[in-house]
Amino acid sequence: MGTRYHIRFQLPVSSFDAVALQTAVDARLEALNASLSTYRSDSLITVFNDALPGQVMLVDIDFQNMVRMSRHVHLASGGAFDPTVGDLVNLWGFGWPKPEQPLIRMPEPAAIKAAKARFDAVEQPAPGQVVKRLPLRLDFSAIAKGYGVDMIAQVVRAHGVANFIVEIGGEVATRGRGPSGGPWRIGIEEPDPTRTGRVLARLELSDASLATSGHYRNFLEIEGRRYSHVIDPVSGYPVPDPPLSVSVLASNVALADAWATAFMVLDESRGLALAEENQLAVYWVFERDGVRRTQQSSYLQPYLAPEAGAH
């Protein structure tokens, strides 16, 4: 996944076999990468992307879950989340492998149109089967990391651990109680690469899932203009003025991860309306003309620690 993972937990018994847990976690992560990693030439998703349209592929449960969950957020967000954005991401130079040279000019409109997302061309004709009807490339990067957190949380719980936190690259699942005996405390970091670690808000979480997306550390410049890595699947172009970051609480980390990406694409009013409609706790950080401000949905309030706010 191109990042690190971190698990902290309360020992259920003094004789707990941490080595067995480590082995099980690594095996589950290996299975996920074998299915969903675009970094691997032998993964299921790479084979799918290289397959010809119309070729029915047999896929595992993780791949099926990613298609199903992605479609849910895709439809609910009006297309703002779309895992068939892979060709667009590559065209704009944000895919894998990275281009040897950064873009020096805008892609041609015809190339953008040809690469535009088309999730409706991905079908599941039967359980365990996936087929694409048009040339396209899937990229689950905006949901698979969150899904990985959910799967590792299942592994930890299956080993009898009740109180723990799992984190992969900033996506978090909490269960039970934290070290103090109360909820786990999670900070929402200020989206500024020069001020890493500064906390804007603190959340108290127990049996909750959190994901954050941001564009402040991943962008390119073409002809003196900065373009974020946030690609609008509908227009095919980078979002001109996305939020600096969006943090989402949802029923699981995969959905939080996908929704965080969707809210990066959606404008503020539409995003807030969808957050309220879908009962999602969301925290936005915006910047315009050098002035930063935050926004939150009404569903975030119960999770805010008493001293939460700007620091």
NUMAR-670030 format. One record per residue (C-alpha): y, x, z; residue in three letters. Coordinates in steps of 0.05 Angstrom, whole numbers, padded with zeros to 5 digits, always signed. Each point is the difference from the previous one (the first is absolute). Layout:
<recs>
YXZala;...
</recs>
This chain:
<recs>
+00000+00000+00000met;+00045+00061-00001gly;+00017-00006+00074thr;-00029+00006+00070arg;-00030-00050+00048tyr;+00007-00006+00075his;-00042-00040+00050ile;+00016-00006+00074arg;-00044-00040+00046phe;-00022-00012+00072gln;-00070+00024+00014leu;-00044-00061+00013pro;-00049+00043+00041val;+00002+00072+00024ser;-00061+00017-00043ser;+00032-00025-00064phe;-00024+00037-00062asp;+00065+00019-00035ala;-00036+00042-00051val;-00039-00061-00024ala;+00064-00039-00007leu;+00033+00057-00039gln;-00061+00003-00047thr;+00002-00075-00012ala;+00075+00001-00013val;-00006+00056-00050asp;-00057-00034-00036ala;+00040-00065-00006arg;+00060+00037-00027leu;-00044+00036-00050glu;-00028-00067-00024ala;+00070-00027-00008leu;+00023+00060-00040asn;-00062-00004-00044ala;+00020-00071-00017ser;+00076-00002+00000leu;+00030+00070-00006ser;+00040+00013-00064thr;-00001+00074+00020tyr;-00075+00003-00016arg;-00028+00003-00070ser;-00066-00030+00022asp;+00026-00059+00041ser;-00014-00072-00020leu;+00073-00013-00013ile;+00005+00060-00047thr;-00062-00023-00038val;+00030-00069-00005phe;+00066+00027-00025asn;-00034+00042-00053asp;-00046-00058-00022ala;+00013-00039-00064leu;+00027-00071+00006pro;-00056-00051+00004gly;-00048+00048+00034gln;-00028-00034+00062val;-00005+00048+00059met;-00042-00005+00062leu;+00043+00016+00061val;-00010+00003+00075asp;+00027-00047+00054ile;+00061+00044+00013asp;+00022-00004-00073phe;-00012-00076+00000gln;+00041-00008+00063asn;+00057+00040-00030met;+00002-00045-00061val;-00004-00063+00042arg;+00053+00020+00051met;+00046+00029-00053ser;-00003-00065-00039arg;+00019-00040+00062his;+00063+00041+00012val;+00014+00003-00075his;+00002-00075-00006leu;+00036-00012+00066ala;+00054+00051-00018ser;+00012-00026-00070gly;-00027+00064-00031gly;+00041+00049+00041ala;-00066+00031+00022phe;-00046+00019-00057asp;-00055+00054+00002pro;-00001+00003-00077thr;+00066+00037+00005val;-00039+00065-00010gly;+00022+00013-00071asp;+00072-00013+00018leu;-00004+00047+00060val;-00028+00054-00046asn;+00052-00013-00053leu;+00056+00011+00050trp;-00032+00064+00026gly;-00023-00025+00068phe;-00075-00004-00013gly;-00057+00048+00006trp;-00007+00052-00024pro;+00073+00017+00005lys;+00033+00019-00067pro;+00010+00074-00010glu;+00074-00013-00014gln;+00043-00056+00029pro;+00029-00052-00046leu;+00065+00022-00033ile;+00015-00065-00036arg;-00016-00074+00008met;-00066-00025-00028pro;+00007-00040-00064glu;+00005-00076+00009pro;-00061-00009-00045ala;-00041+00047+00045ala;+00023-00038+00062ile;-00019-00066-00031lys;-00069+00026-00020ala;-00013+00027+00070ala;+00023-00062+00039lys;-00045-00028+00054ala;-00049-00055-00019arg;-00043-00019+00060phe;-00021-00064-00034asp;-00042+00043-00047ala;-00045+00023+00058val;-00057-00049+00011glu;-00060-00006+00046gln;-00052-00037-00041pro;-00052+00003+00056ala;-00008+00030+00069pro;-00002+00076-00006gly;+00029-00001-00070gln;+00070+00017-00026val;+00025+00003-00072val;+00067+00013-00033lys;+00018-00040-00062arg;+00056+00046-00021leu;+00013+00075+00005pro;+00028+00013+00070leu;-00008+00044+00060arg;-00010-00024+00071leu;+00035+00036+00057asp;-00015-00025+00071phe;+00044+00053+00033ser;+00046-00053+00029ala;-00056-00036+00036ile;-00061+00046+00005ala;+00029+00043+00056lys;+00012-00061+00042gly;-00070-00025-00017tyr;-00027+00068+00022gly;+00033-00009+00068val;-00033-00069+00007asp;-00068+00029-00018met;+00006+00058+00049ile;+00021-00049+00054ala;-00065-00037-00013gln;-00039+00064+00008val;+00034+00017+00065val;-00011-00069+00028arg;-00074+00001-00022ala;-00008+00062+00045his;+00019-00041+00061gly;+00073+00021+00005val;+00047-00057+00020ala;+00067+00036+00010asn;+00023+00043-00059phe;+00050+00014-00054ile;-00017+00023-00072val;+00053+00030-00045glu;-00004+00025-00071ile;+00064+00027-00030gly;+00043-00046+00042gly;-00041-00064-00008glu;-00025-00024+00068val;-00051-00045+00032ala;+00002-00012+00075thr;-00053-00031+00044arg;+00000-00016+00074gly;+00044+00039+00048arg;+00039+00065-00006gly;+00000+00059+00049pro;+00047-00036+00048ser;-00045-00060+00006gly;+00047-00044-00041gly;+00011-00007-00075pro;+00001+00060-00046trp;+00072+00023-00014arg;+00015+00017-00072ile;+00066+00025-00026gly;+00031-00017-00067ile;+00028+00065-00025glu;+00069+00006-00031glu;-00009+00010-00075pro;+00035+00066-00006asp;-00037+00065-00018pro;+00053+00041+00038thr;-00010-00039+00064arg;-00075-00006+00005thr;-00024-00032+00065gly;+00063-00039+00016arg;-00022-00070+00020val;+00039-00062-00021leu;-00044-00052+00035ala;-00059+00000+00047arg;-00056-00050-00005leu;-00051-00022+00052glu;-00066-00013-00035leu;-00069-00022+00021ser;-00052-00022-00051asp;+00054+00006-00053ala;+00007+00035-00068ser;+00062+00037-00026leu;+00017+00033-00066ala;+00064+00032-00025thr;+00023+00015-00071ser;+00062+00040-00020gly;+00031+00033-00060his;+00044+00051+00036tyr;-00050+00057-00008arg;-00025-00013-00070asn;+00048-00004-00059phe;+00019+00034-00065leu;+00066+00014-00035glu;+00011-00012-00074ile;+00066+00018-00032glu;+00034+00004+00068gly;-00025-00067+00024arg;-00050-00009+00056arg;-00060-00046-00010tyr;-00045-00023+00056ser;-00075+00001-00006his;+00001-00076+00013val;-00020-00030-00067ile;+00013-00074-00014asp;-00065-00024-00032pro;+00036-00057-00034val;+00057+00040-00033ser;-00037+00065-00006gly;+00060+00040+00026tyr;+00013+00032+00068pro;+00035-00046+00048val;+00074+00019-00003pro;+00018-00008+00073asp;-00063-00009+00043pro;+00000+00000+00076pro;-00005+00068+00031leu;-00062-00025+00037ser;-00038-00063+00017val;-00048-00009+00058ser;-00048-00059+00002val;-00046-00029+00053leu;-00057-00042-00028ala;-00070-00024+00019ser;-00029+00066-00027asn;+00029+00066-00023val;-00021-00009-00072ala;+00043-00063-00007leu;+00057+00032+00039ala;-00004+00060-00048asp;+00002-00044-00062ala;+00056-00044+00026trp;+00041+00061+00019ala;-00003+00022-00073thr;+00018-00070-00025ala;+00061-00003+00046phe;+00023+00067-00028met;+00003-00033-00069val;+00030-00068+00020leu;+00074-00009+00013asp;+00022-00012+00071glu;+00008-00076-00002ser;-00065-00012-00037arg;-00037+00049+00045gly;+00026-00033+00064leu;-00018-00069-00026ala;-00071+00022-00017leu;-00008+00034+00068ala;+00018-00065+00035glu;-00043-00042-00047glu;-00061+00044+00013asn;+00015+00009+00075gln;+00005+00075-00006leu;+00036+00045+00050ala;+00042+00046-00044val;+00053+00054+00015tyr;+00044+00025-00057trp;+00046+00060-00003val;+00054-00002-00054phe;+00055+00048-00022glu;+00059-00014-00045arg;+00061+00044-00010asp;-00024+00046+00056gly;-00004-00057+00051val;-00068-00016+00030arg;-00020-00067+00029arg;-00064-00034+00021thr;-00029-00070-00010gln;-00059-00034+00031gln;-00039-00064-00008ser;-00003-00048+00058ser;-00074+00016+00011tyr;+00015+00072+00021leu;+00037-00019+00064gln;-00063-00009+00045pro;-00022+00071-00016tyr;+00065+00036+00016leu;+00000+00042+00063ala;+00056-00019+00049pro;+00041+00062-00017glu;-00012-00007-00076ala;+00058+00012-00046gly;+00042+00057-00027ala;-00001+00064+00041his;
</recs>
